[in-house]
Amino acid sequence: MGFVWETPEEIDKALAERLKKIRKRRGMTQQQLSVRSNVSFGSIKRFETSGQISLLSLTKLAVALNCEEELRSLFSNVPYRSIEEVLRES
C-alpha cells in the first residue's frame, strides 16, 4: 500500500464540498435538496460541514443532483496492481 496523502475524513470532506458546489450551481438550497432527495435537512447540513453521510443518503443526493452516473462509475476502472490480481479475478 502506498503513502496516503489524505485521511479518509479529508477525502469525505472534499467530496462533500464538491457536492455542495453542485447543489449551489443548480440553484438549490439545502432545504430544497432535502425535499427533492428525501434526505433529512440535518443529514445534508452535517454532510456539508463534516463529510459524514450514509451511502444510501449520498446516493439519493447524487440522484437528486443528476450526478448518479458519476457515482455509478465509482471503482469501475480501478487498475490492477499486480499480475496476481489479474489471476485472482479470472
Buried (B, 14 or more C-beta within 10 A) or exposed (E): EEEEEEEEEEEBBEBBEEBBEBBEEBEBEBEBBBEBBEBEBEBBEBBBEEBEBEEEBBBBBBBBBEBBEEBEEEEEEEEEEEEEEEEEEE
